[in-house]
Amino acid sequence: MSELKSLTGEKTLKVLEKMGINSIEKLIFHFPIRYEDETIITKIADISLDCECQLEGIVETTKILYGPKKQVISDIYDDTGLVRVRLFYFFQTN
């Protein structure tokens, strides 16, 4: 624990201790339960309805819909196709 003590505060050190992380090596190789690898970019043509993936493309249009719940709808395209994305949680400043 002394290795980690120099890197964190007391509160963080207690949280890490509860998680069984007591060395820098364990900290480096710890992956959260809901870890998602965001390094793999999927082409639009390769996505499916139940796919959780990272897309990279050009935003063609964006509009904000006002109603019971605000939404942003964007059309995004890449060299393989077009996809419409609906966001429910967003910041208007972006």
FIMAR-766735 format. One record per residue (C-alpha): residue in one letter; x, y, z. Coordinates in nm, 2 decimals. Example, Ala and Ser with C-alpha at 12.3 -4.5 7.8 and 13.67 -1.06 7.14 Angstrom:
<rs>
 rest   east  north     up
    A   1.23  -0.45   0.78
    S   1.37  -0.11   0.71
</rs>
This chain:
<rs>
 rest   east  north     up
    M   0.00   0.00   0.00
    S   0.29   0.24   0.05
    E   0.34   0.25  -0.33
    L  -0.01   0.38  -0.38
    K   0.00   0.61  -0.08
    S   0.23   0.84  -0.26
    L  -0.01   0.85  -0.56
    T  -0.35   0.90  -0.40
    G  -0.52   1.06  -0.11
    E  -0.65   0.87   0.20
    K  -1.01   0.85   0.07
    T  -0.90   0.70  -0.26
    L  -0.66   0.47  -0.09
    K  -0.95   0.33   0.12
    V  -1.16   0.27  -0.19
    L  -0.88   0.09  -0.37
    E  -0.81  -0.12  -0.06
    K  -1.18  -0.23  -0.05
    M  -1.14  -0.33  -0.42
    G  -0.84  -0.54  -0.34
    I  -0.60  -0.31  -0.52
    N  -0.29  -0.28  -0.31
    S  -0.01  -0.23  -0.55
    I   0.07  -0.02  -0.86
    E   0.07  -0.34  -1.07
    K  -0.29  -0.43  -0.96
    L  -0.40  -0.07  -1.03
    I  -0.25  -0.07  -1.38
    F  -0.42  -0.40  -1.47
    H  -0.76  -0.32  -1.31
    F  -1.05  -0.30  -1.56
    P  -1.39  -0.18  -1.43
    I  -1.68  -0.41  -1.46
    R  -1.83  -0.22  -1.75
    Y  -1.51  -0.17  -1.93
    E  -1.56  -0.10  -2.30
    D  -1.28  -0.10  -2.55
    E  -1.32   0.23  -2.73
    T  -1.02   0.19  -2.96
    I  -1.20  -0.02  -3.22
    I  -1.38   0.19  -3.48
    T  -1.67   0.02  -3.67
    K  -1.77   0.12  -4.02
    I  -2.13   0.22  -4.06
    A  -2.20  -0.06  -4.30
    D  -2.08  -0.32  -4.04
    I  -2.31  -0.22  -3.75
    S  -2.62  -0.41  -3.65
    L  -2.93  -0.32  -3.44
    D  -2.79  -0.47  -3.12
    C  -2.44  -0.34  -3.18
    E  -2.26  -0.13  -2.91
    C  -1.98   0.02  -3.11
    Q  -1.77   0.33  -3.18
    L  -1.84   0.52  -3.50
    E  -1.63   0.78  -3.68
    G  -1.78   0.99  -3.95
    I  -1.89   1.33  -4.07
    V  -2.20   1.49  -3.92
    E  -2.43   1.58  -4.21
    T  -2.72   1.73  -4.02
    T  -2.81   1.79  -3.65
    K  -3.13   1.90  -3.49
    I  -3.27   1.93  -3.14
    L  -3.62   1.80  -3.08
    Y  -3.81   1.96  -2.79
    G  -4.08   1.77  -2.62
    P  -4.13   1.58  -2.30
    K  -3.76   1.49  -2.33
    K  -3.51   1.69  -2.53
    Q  -3.33   1.49  -2.80
    V  -3.05   1.55  -3.05
    I  -3.08   1.37  -3.39
    S  -2.78   1.37  -3.61
    D  -2.72   1.21  -3.95
    I  -2.36   1.08  -3.97
    Y  -2.19   0.93  -4.27
    D  -1.86   0.76  -4.36
    D  -1.74   0.61  -4.68
    T  -1.96   0.30  -4.63
    G  -2.30   0.45  -4.54
    L  -2.52   0.68  -4.34
    V  -2.67   0.64  -3.99
    R  -2.91   0.84  -3.78
    V  -2.81   0.88  -3.42
    R  -3.06   0.99  -3.14
    L  -2.91   1.12  -2.82
    F  -3.11   1.16  -2.51
    Y  -2.83   1.29  -2.28
    F  -2.63   1.58  -2.42
    F  -2.51   1.93  -2.35
    Q  -2.64   2.20  -2.57
    T  -2.30   2.37  -2.56
    N  -2.14   2.09  -2.77
</rs>
